Amino acid sequence: MESAKKILDRIIEWVCVVLLAVMTILVTFQVVVRYFFNSPNAYTESLSKYMFVWMVMYGSAYVFGLREHMNIGFVRDHMPSKTRVVVEMLGELMVALFAAGVMIFGGYKQVTSQMIQMDAALQIPMGIIYSAVPVSACFILFYFIYNEMKLAKKLREI
């Protein structure tokens, strides 16, 4: 499980790095073309916007896997060790339930219903753009299983 997590971490890291690099190039190109040549390009604007969505969705799954997402820890930090681990496990479970219920189920319904709608500039189905939601939810569920296993081991050691 540890090696699968490392591989997934690396893949998501590189995807996010490539997306950010390409977005930077596209936005820079868009600014240069718009202000110096007075000829805006709709393709670069749309593509960079969609790449940002994918980067945020993948990045949020990655940060969840690292357990470095934003949290309010001042209450949890004052709890006894066992209670703290149980609260962390419940928090992970709540995120997983949201990912499974809303992001996968709702995201799948959204993707399938939007496959007939085409993006005006890029002429690709909007369902492809929206597929970032259920895909990132699958990553979140993988990380949930990994994190719960580590927390369960930690709970047994206390």
Residue pairs with C-beta under 8 A, 6 or more apart in sequence:
1 145
1 146
1 149
4 142
5 65
5 142
5 143
5 146
8 65
8 139
8 142
9 62
9 65
9 66
12 58
12 59
12 61
12 62
12 65
12 139
13 62
15 54
15 55
15 58
16 55
16 58
16 59
16 62
19 51
19 52
19 54
19 55
19 58
20 55
22 51
23 48
23 51
23 52
23 55
26 44
26 47
26 48
26 51
27 44
27 48
29 41
29 44
30 40
30 41
30 44
30 45
30 48
33 39
33 40
33 41
33 44
34 40
34 41
42 120
42 121
43 121
43 122
45 121
46 119
46 120
46 121
46 122
47 121
47 122
50 119
50 122
50 129
53 129
53 132
54 132
57 132
57 133
57 135
57 136
58 132
58 135
58 136
58 139
60 69
60 136
60 140
61 136
61 137
61 139
61 140
61 143
62 139
63 69
64 95
64 140
64 143
64 144
65 139
65 140
65 142
65 143
65 146
65 147
67 147
71 91
76 84
76 87
76 88
77 84
79 87
81 158
82 155
82 158
85 151
85 154
85 155
85 158
86 155
88 151
89 148
89 151
89 152
89 155
92 144
92 147
92 148
92 151
93 144
93 148
95 140
95 144
96 140
96 141
96 144
99 137
99 140
99 141
99 144
100 137
100 141
103 133
103 134
103 136
103 137
103 140
104 134
104 137
104 138
104 141
106 133
107 130
107 131
107 133
107 134
107 137
108 134
110 127
110 130
110 133
111 127
111 130
111 131
111 133
111 134
112 127
113 127
114 125
114 126
114 127
114 129
114 130
115 125
115 126
115 127
115 128
116 125
117 125
117 126
117 127
118 124
118 125
118 126
119 125
119 126
119 129
